[in-house]
Structures are given as C-alpha cells and as structure tokens.
C-alpha cells in the first residue's frame, strides 16, 4: 500500500473518531432531539457537507454512533474478562456486572432513558432496525472471548455472546434490579453452561506464558 492510501485511510479514521466523539460530548449536554447535524459539524470542527459526505443522513450518523458507543463499552468489559481468564464463570459475572454498572452513566444510555420510546435512537436499539447493533456487539464479544480463550469452540462462544448481549441491552434499557443482582442471576442461569464449556476444554484456562 502506498503512502497516499494509508494517509487517506488514517484521515477518514480520524474524522470518524472526531465526529463520533463530538456526538458523545453533545449528548452529555443536550437532549437527543437537539443534537442536529449542524451542531455535530460545529463541535467536530468540520463543514456540514463534510459531515454528510462521511456519514450520510442523520439516521446514518445515529447508527454509527450507537455502534461506536457499544464498542467502547465492550472495551471496558474486555479488561475484566482478561483479569478473570483463569475462571470463566467469574469472568461472566464480573464482566456483566461491570457493563451494567458503567452503562447507565454512558451518554448513549442516558439519552435512551431520557428520550421518547418512539424516536430514532430507540429504534436502533429496541426494534429490528437494531439488528446491526446485536450482530456487531455479539461479534465483538465473541472476538474478545476467543482471543482470551482461543481453544474454545467458536459456535458455543457465539451462543454465549449472543445471549449475553441481548440480556445486557434488555437490562440497560429497562433496568429493574441492581447490576449486582442481575449479574448474580445471569451467573445462576448461564453459569452452568459456561462451566460445562470450561470443563470440556480445561487447557483453555491455563494462563498464557507472559514471555
């Protein structure tokens, strides 16, 4: 790859991060309905035309922001999973509890709670239009789990990831119990399945050689 394509790709990546970061900042201070393309462009330091060229419509920008925010939340969970790589069930509980503890303070989740159930943001989380969120988040969590425990069967890991992502979204958007209570319930229900996978692949729990 020549220097020019690498520069273009890096510029696009930087623009994307700047814009989505600007959306994140705006959501902290404004109602979701007030976050217009004009405000996003101004906060990101780009022209409205550049914003439209890079993301398309406001709906496209909203979709990109939701996926970006989900990635960030899963990055946080990844650290805890790695800390518990010698105990899958403990990793399950710690990761789920961490997600439910941190997510309510995230601008995206706060916007969901404060906004109407019929707006574009809710549509991308709680209707079939949210399929990309489920697919991407499940794939990301599967990648994390298989990176930590590469010996595990991919199909079983995907099943676990899909169930956990759906449970996480449900509990974040409609919180009823504390993160600790929900995490304990998830461990009670899903723990035996995870433990059975761990028992079938004991070598997966052997800590990696730091050297």
Buried (B, 14 or more C-beta within 10 A) or exposed (E): EEEEEEEEEEEEEEBBEEBBBBBBBBBEEEEBEEBEBEBBBBBBEBEEEBBBEBBEEBEEBBBBBBBBBBEEBBEBBBEBBBEBBEBBBBBBBBBBBBBBBBBEEBBBBBBBEEBEEEBBBBBBBBEEBBEBBBEBBBBBBBBBBBEBBEEBEEEBBBBBBBBBBEBBBEBBBEBEEEBEEBBBBBBEEBBEBBBEBBEEBEEBBEEEEEE
